[in-house]
Amino acid sequence: MKTTISSKGQIVLPAEFRQMDRVEPGQSFEIERLDRGDYRLVRSTPPPNDGLIDLLLACPVKGYFVPIESESTDTL
């Protein structure tokens, strides 16, 4: 996929990639120069799971998420 460098030296990450990887404004990345003209871009921190528990607890089917008793491997 092609992208362009702006006059300020900024590179636009295409919307398709941002959506697939949940990249949001303000997230930081590290860039590494591999060779002349070859670069690698890596997200510094993984995407947050903030609110995941609240989302699961908001499931419209009450009782769907219930605690289960764990078994010891000694009893298997």
Buried (B, 14 or more C-beta within 10 A) or exposed (E): EEEEEEEEEEEEEEEEEBEEEEBEEEBEEEEEEEEEEEEEEEEEEEEEEEEEEEEEEEEEEEEEEEEEEEEEEEEE
